[in-house]
Amino acid sequence: DVYWQKFLAHKKILELTGNLKDDFPTDKGKITMCLRCENELYISEIIQSGILDNLNPIELSGVVCALTSEEMRNKDGIITHAPSSNVRKVLSRIKDIKRKIFILERDNNLENEMNLHSHFSGLIEKWVGDNLNPDNDSIKSWNDLFSDTEFSEGDVVRAFKRTIDLLRQFSLIDNIDEGLAQCSKEAIKAINNEPVNID
């Protein structure tokens, strides 16, 4: 009975947000159902709001990294690479979407994770910016990232890989903005350099 009530609550929220009508996914819902992440509705609402459409690969990486990064357990890392002004503006607008989804879920007795943590956003922006230069030495750039921060390399690599995973989904979803899909591909190529691409 508990699971059935949860199912009905999810169904109601999908109907209220225009993702579901007469028990079938709408065009909006078809984008949501293609996502595989912690809170598909949250990410889908962000995509379909259009706020990602005019970002460049550097900015898109910074925003998506914030959407995939978990809250830091150890908050002692020194953040010397702050997110760019444009990324901060987009994250501020995403907070409004997050609040809307939170209220919907709260009012229907649901609670789903919604990440929005920008501690690695400035780092990934610098990394992508460096790697968009074809003459860049990625190993030197990587070492430079850690010359003035206390974040562990393992945590940063994991954050960057999670960013790649969500960007890859953006690049494959049907009916997504063509510019966003292309920008996602460019961002993936820039992020996925040594040592991030080493398993």
MIPAKE-829389 format. One record per residue (C-alpha): z, y, x. Coordinates in steps of 0.1 Angstrom, whole numbers. Each point is the difference from the previous one (the first is absolute). Example, Ala and Ser with C-alpha at 12.3 -4.5 7.8 and 13.67 -1.06 7.14 Angstrom:
BEGIN
<r Z="78" Y="-45" X="123"/>
<r Z="-7" Y="34" X="14"/>
//
This chain:
BEGIN
<r Z="0" Y="0" X="0"/>
<r Z="8" Y="24" X="29"/>
<r Z="-34" Y="-6" X="15"/>
<r Z="-18" Y="3" X="-33"/>
<r Z="17" Y="34" X="-6"/>
<r Z="-11" Y="11" X="36"/>
<r Z="-35" Y="-11" X="-8"/>
<r Z="0" Y="20" X="-32"/>
<r Z="14" Y="30" X="18"/>
<r Z="-27" Y="-2" X="26"/>
<r Z="-26" Y="-3" X="-27"/>
<r Z="13" Y="31" X="-18"/>
<r Z="-1" Y="21" X="32"/>
<r Z="-36" Y="-11" X="7"/>
<r Z="-9" Y="10" X="-36"/>
<r Z="18" Y="33" X="3"/>
<r Z="-18" Y="8" X="33"/>
<r Z="-35" Y="-9" X="-14"/>
<r Z="-4" Y="-32" X="21"/>
<r Z="1" Y="-23" X="-29"/>
<r Z="-15" Y="2" X="-35"/>
<r Z="-1" Y="-28" X="-27"/>
<r Z="13" Y="-24" X="27"/>
<r Z="-29" Y="6" X="23"/>
<r Z="-2" Y="22" X="32"/>
<r Z="-17" Y="33" X="-4"/>
<r Z="-23" Y="14" X="28"/>
<r Z="32" Y="16" X="14"/>
<r Z="18" Y="-33" X="-3"/>
<r Z="-27" Y="-18" X="19"/>
<r Z="7" Y="21" X="31"/>
<r Z="38" Y="-7" X="-4"/>
<r Z="-6" Y="-38" X="-3"/>
<r Z="-20" Y="-1" X="33"/>
<r Z="30" Y="13" X="20"/>
<r Z="25" Y="-23" X="18"/>
<r Z="31" Y="19" X="10"/>
<r Z="36" Y="6" X="-10"/>
<r Z="-8" Y="22" X="-29"/>
<r Z="-36" Y="-1" X="-11"/>
<r Z="4" Y="25" X="-28"/>
<r Z="15" Y="26" X="24"/>
<r Z="-28" Y="-3" X="25"/>
<r Z="-27" Y="-1" X="-27"/>
<r Z="13" Y="32" X="-16"/>
<r Z="-2" Y="17" X="34"/>
<r Z="-36" Y="-12" X="6"/>
<r Z="-11" Y="10" X="-34"/>
<r Z="16" Y="34" X="1"/>
<r Z="-27" Y="10" X="25"/>
<r Z="25" Y="15" X="25"/>
<r Z="-12" Y="-24" X="28"/>
<r Z="-37" Y="7" X="-5"/>
<r Z="-4" Y="30" X="22"/>
<r Z="21" Y="-11" X="29"/>
<r Z="-15" Y="-8" X="34"/>
<r Z="8" Y="-33" X="18"/>
<r Z="29" Y="16" X="19"/>
<r Z="17" Y="14" X="-31"/>
<r Z="-7" Y="-31" X="-21"/>
<r Z="16" Y="-22" X="27"/>
<r Z="31" Y="22" X="-1"/>
<r Z="3" Y="-1" X="-38"/>
<r Z="-6" Y="-38" X="-3"/>
<r Z="24" Y="-7" X="29"/>
<r Z="27" Y="18" X="-21"/>
<r Z="-9" Y="-21" X="-30"/>
<r Z="4" Y="-33" X="19"/>
<r Z="30" Y="8" X="23"/>
<r Z="34" Y="-12" X="-11"/>
<r Z="31" Y="22" X="3"/>
<r Z="14" Y="-1" X="35"/>
<r Z="31" Y="-20" X="7"/>
<r Z="7" Y="19" X="32"/>
<r Z="-6" Y="37" X="-5"/>
<r Z="6" Y="9" X="36"/>
<r Z="-37" Y="0" X="10"/>
<r Z="-11" Y="34" X="12"/>
<r Z="-29" Y="12" X="-20"/>
<r Z="-20" Y="23" X="23"/>
<r Z="-34" Y="-5" X="-18"/>
<r Z="6" Y="15" X="-34"/>
<r Z="-26" Y="-5" X="-27"/>
<r Z="-27" Y="26" X="-3"/>
<r Z="3" Y="28" X="-26"/>
<r Z="-27" Y="-15" X="-22"/>
<r Z="17" Y="-35" X="1"/>
<r Z="33" Y="16" X="-10"/>
<r Z="-17" Y="18" X="-29"/>
<r Z="-15" Y="-33" X="-13"/>
<r Z="33" Y="-18" X="4"/>
<r Z="17" Y="27" X="-21"/>
<r Z="-26" Y="-6" X="-28"/>
<r Z="6" Y="-37" X="3"/>
<r Z="37" Y="5" X="-6"/>
<r Z="-10" Y="13" X="-35"/>
<r Z="-19" Y="-32" X="-7"/>
<r Z="29" Y="-21" X="14"/>
<r Z="24" Y="18" X="-23"/>
<r Z="-22" Y="-6" X="-30"/>
<r Z="-2" Y="-38" X="7"/>
<r Z="37" Y="-1" X="7"/>
<r Z="9" Y="15" X="-34"/>
<r Z="-24" Y="-23" X="-18"/>
<r Z="14" Y="-31" X="17"/>
<r Z="36" Y="12" X="-4"/>
<r Z="-4" Y="6" X="-37"/>
<r Z="-14" Y="-36" X="-3"/>
<r Z="28" Y="-16" X="21"/>
<r Z="-23" Y="-7" X="29"/>
<r Z="4" Y="8" X="37"/>
<r Z="-28" Y="-4" X="25"/>
<r Z="-1" Y="12" X="36"/>
<r Z="-20" Y="32" X="6"/>
<r Z="-2" Y="9" X="37"/>
<r Z="-5" Y="36" X="12"/>
<r Z="14" Y="3" X="35"/>
<r Z="-18" Y="22" X="25"/>
<r Z="19" Y="-8" X="32"/>
<r Z="-31" Y="-17" X="15"/>
<r Z="-26" Y="23" X="-16"/>
<r Z="-3" Y="25" X="29"/>
<r Z="-2" Y="-29" X="25"/>
<r Z="-29" Y="-16" X="-18"/>
<r Z="-18" Y="33" X="-4"/>
<r Z="2" Y="6" X="37"/>
<r Z="-12" Y="-36" X="7"/>
<r Z="-29" Y="2" X="-24"/>
<r Z="-10" Y="35" X="13"/>
<r Z="0" Y="-13" X="36"/>
<r Z="-20" Y="-31" X="-9"/>
<r Z="-27" Y="19" X="-19"/>
<r Z="-10" Y="12" X="34"/>
<r Z="-24" Y="-26" X="14"/>
<r Z="10" Y="7" X="36"/>
<r Z="37" Y="-5" X="-8"/>
<r Z="21" Y="-24" X="21"/>
<r Z="20" Y="-17" X="-28"/>
<r Z="27" Y="-15" X="23"/>
<r Z="7" Y="34" X="16"/>
<r Z="2" Y="16" X="-35"/>
<r Z="23" Y="-28" X="-11"/>
<r Z="23" Y="6" X="29"/>
<r Z="-1" Y="38" X="-7"/>
<r Z="12" Y="-7" X="-36"/>
<r Z="32" Y="-15" X="14"/>
<r Z="7" Y="25" X="28"/>
<r Z="21" Y="22" X="-23"/>
<r Z="12" Y="-23" X="-28"/>
<r Z="27" Y="-27" X="-4"/>
<r Z="-19" Y="-21" X="-25"/>
<r Z="-5" Y="-35" X="10"/>
<r Z="-36" Y="-11" X="7"/>
<r Z="4" Y="-30" X="-23"/>
<r Z="10" Y="21" X="-30"/>
<r Z="-29" Y="24" X="6"/>
<r Z="-25" Y="-29" X="3"/>
<r Z="12" Y="-15" X="-32"/>
<r Z="-2" Y="33" X="-18"/>
<r Z="-36" Y="5" X="13"/>
<r Z="-10" Y="-35" X="-11"/>
<r Z="14" Y="6" X="-35"/>
<r Z="-20" Y="32" X="-1"/>
<r Z="-32" Y="-19" X="9"/>
<r Z="7" Y="-26" X="-27"/>
<r Z="1" Y="27" X="-28"/>
<r Z="-29" Y="19" X="14"/>
<r Z="-20" Y="-32" X="1"/>
<r Z="7" Y="-4" X="-37"/>
<r Z="-11" Y="36" X="-7"/>
<r Z="-33" Y="-8" X="18"/>
<r Z="-7" Y="-31" X="-22"/>
<r Z="10" Y="11" X="-35"/>
<r Z="-29" Y="5" X="-25"/>
<r Z="-3" Y="33" X="-17"/>
<r Z="21" Y="18" X="26"/>
<r Z="-12" Y="34" X="13"/>
<r Z="-27" Y="-7" X="25"/>
<r Z="12" Y="26" X="24"/>
<r Z="35" Y="-15" X="0"/>
<r Z="-14" Y="-35" X="6"/>
<r Z="-20" Y="13" X="30"/>
<r Z="29" Y="20" X="13"/>
<r Z="22" Y="-31" X="-2"/>
<r Z="-25" Y="-20" X="21"/>
<r Z="-1" Y="28" X="27"/>
<r Z="38" Y="1" X="0"/>
<r Z="4" Y="-38" X="4"/>
<r Z="-24" Y="1" X="30"/>
<r Z="20" Y="27" X="17"/>
<r Z="34" Y="-16" X="-7"/>
<r Z="-11" Y="-35" X="10"/>
<r Z="-2" Y="5" X="37"/>
<r Z="20" Y="-16" X="28"/>
<r Z="29" Y="-8" X="-1"/>
<r Z="1" Y="2" X="-38"/>
<r Z="-28" Y="-25" X="-4"/>
<r Z="17" Y="-26" X="22"/>
<r Z="17" Y="-28" X="-20"/>
//
